[in-house]
């Protein structure tokens, strides 16, 4: 019997190490995932600069782990507190008023 070529040995080894799909494993991994996602958000230059400035101020004040994500998450938490008890109609009105105010100020 002739010796197997290197290619044949690698193919045999690959075939023996193939795992069968296990849908439960995927479900279990999803259940273990951390509760965060990366989200891309468009900002105007002044907003992005403000976030950078705030991050730098936090670091300078002694928070070495301050970053833009921390600043944005804190802003989102504060917005959640502010709008918590508002109805959808009140939310629309509030957002429209603030947008109109920004438009007239610019």
Protein Blocks (a to p, Z undefined) as FASTA:
>chain_A
ZZddfklmmmmmmmmmpccddfklmmmmmmmpccbddddddddfklmmmmmmmmmmmmmn
opakbcfklmmmmmmmmmmmmmmmpcfklmmmmmmmmmmmmmmmZZ
